[in-house]
Amino acid sequence: MTKTMKEIKRVPMLRGAAQQIYLAGLGAFAIAEEGGTKVFETLVKRGKGLEKLNKVRLTKVLGRAEKKVEGVREGAEQAFGRFTAPIDAGMTTALHRLGVPTRKEITLLTRRVEELTRTVERKGARRAIARRAVVRRRVRKPEPVAVG
């Protein structure tokens, strides 16, 4: 069993210990009710010290467990990357053989089409302006001169 698994199994043991401490506190409280305030105050002081100690211990254990889990997660991500890289390369090769463009190629083509569209629109706008000018010139025919 790995060290990480042992530490993870300790967490329920810590919970059990916490439950026992809680029950001991309740028992101590019952005794304190019978024995008076002096015993109660002593138990409160000892309980606070024990609580601080247990919090420090628990924090250390959880910190180590989190580090281990992070290490395992990183290892899994690396293993997954090593597993998928050859598959991705094979798929890319197969798609190229079939003539399917890559994402990069599609992006480049899309940009080129957008550039061409803008160019065509500009030229079309220029032609429309030129047509309007021709129509205006035709409309402005000189007025006939009255003879007479």
C-alpha positions in Angstrom: 0.0 0.0 0.0 1.4 3.4 -0.9 2.2 6.0 1.6 -0.6 8.2 0.1 -3.2 5.5 0.6 -2.1 5.1 4.3 -2.4 8.8 4.9 -5.9 8.9 3.3 -6.9 6.0 5.5 -5.8 8.0 8.5 -8.4 10.7 7.9 -11.3 8.5 9.1 -9.1 7.6 12.2 -8.7 11.3 12.9 -12.5 11.7 12.6 -12.9 8.8 15.1 -10.4 10.4 17.5 -12.2 13.7 17.2 -15.5 12.0 18.0 -13.9 10.4 21.1 -12.5 13.7 22.2 -15.9 15.3 21.8 -17.5 12.5 23.9 -14.7 12.9 26.5 -15.5 16.6 26.6 -19.2 15.8 27.2 -18.2 13.4 30.0 -15.9 15.9 31.5 -18.7 18.5 31.3 -20.9 16.1 33.3 -18.2 15.7 35.9 -17.6 19.4 36.0 -21.3 20.0 36.7 -20.9 17.8 39.7 -17.4 19.0 40.8 -17.8 22.7 40.4 -16.4 25.5 38.4 -12.7 25.0 39.3 -12.6 21.6 37.7 -14.6 22.9 34.8 -12.1 25.8 34.2 -9.2 23.4 34.3 -10.9 21.1 31.7 -11.6 24.1 29.4 -8.0 25.1 29.5 -6.8 21.6 28.7 -9.4 21.2 26.0 -8.3 24.4 24.3 -4.7 23.2 24.3 -5.7 19.8 22.9 -7.8 21.4 20.3 -4.9 23.6 19.0 -2.6 20.6 19.0 -5.1 18.5 17.0 -5.7 21.3 14.5 -2.0 21.6 13.8 -1.7 17.9 13.3 -4.7 17.7 11.1 -3.5 20.7 9.0 -0.1 18.9 8.5 -1.7 15.7 7.5 -4.1 17.3 5.1 -1.3 19.4 3.6 0.7 16.3 2.9 -2.3 14.6 1.4 -3.1 17.5 -0.9 0.5 17.6 -2.1 0.4 13.9 -2.9 -2.9 14.2 -4.7 -1.5 17.1 -6.7 1.5 14.9 -7.7 -0.8 12.0 -8.7 -3.0 14.4 -10.7 0.1 15.8 -12.6 1.4 12.4 -13.3 -2.0 11.3 -14.7 -2.2 14.4 -16.9 1.3 13.6 -18.3 0.4 10.0 -18.8 -2.7 11.0 -20.7 -0.7 13.4 -22.8 1.7 10.6 -23.7 -1.2 8.3 -24.5 -3.1 10.8 -26.7 -0.2 12.4 -28.6 0.4 9.4 -30.9 -3.3 9.0 -31.5 -3.6 12.7 -32.5 -0.6 12.4 -34.8 -2.1 9.3 -36.5 -5.5 11.1 -36.9 -3.9 14.1 -38.4 -2.0 12.0 -40.9 -5.1 10.1 -41.9 -7.1 13.3 -42.3 -4.4 14.8 -44.5 -4.4 11.7 -46.7 -8.1 12.1 -47.1 -7.7 15.8 -48.0 -9.4 17.2 -44.9 -7.8 20.5 -44.0 -6.5 21.2 -40.5 -7.9 23.9 -38.2 -4.9 26.1 -39.0 -5.5 25.8 -42.8 -9.3 26.5 -42.3 -8.4 29.6 -40.3 -6.0 30.9 -43.0 -8.6 30.2 -45.7 -11.3 32.0 -43.7 -9.1 35.1 -43.3 -8.3 35.1 -47.0 -12.0 34.9 -47.9 -12.7 37.8 -45.6 -10.0 39.9 -47.2 -11.3 39.1 -50.7 -14.9 39.9 -49.6 -13.7 43.3 -48.3 -11.9 44.0 -51.5 -14.9 43.0 -53.7 -17.2 45.2 -51.5 -14.9 48.2 -51.9 -14.7 47.8 -55.7 -18.5 47.3 -55.8 -19.0 50.5 -53.8 -16.7 52.4 -56.2 -18.5 51.1 -59.2 -21.9 52.1 -57.7 -20.5 55.6 -57.1 -19.3 55.8 -60.7 -22.7 54.6 -62.1 -24.5 57.3 -60.1 -22.2 59.9 -61.5 -22.9 58.7 -65.0 -26.6 58.7 -64.4 -26.4 62.3 -63.0 -24.6 63.5 -66.1 -27.2 62.0 -68.4 -30.0 63.5 -66.4 -28.5 67.0 -66.7 -29.1 67.3 -70.4 -29.1 70.9 -71.6 -32.5 72.6 -71.8 -33.7 73.3 -75.3 -33.3 76.8 -76.4 -36.6 78.5 -77.4 -36.5 79.9 -81.0 -38.7 82.5 -81.8 
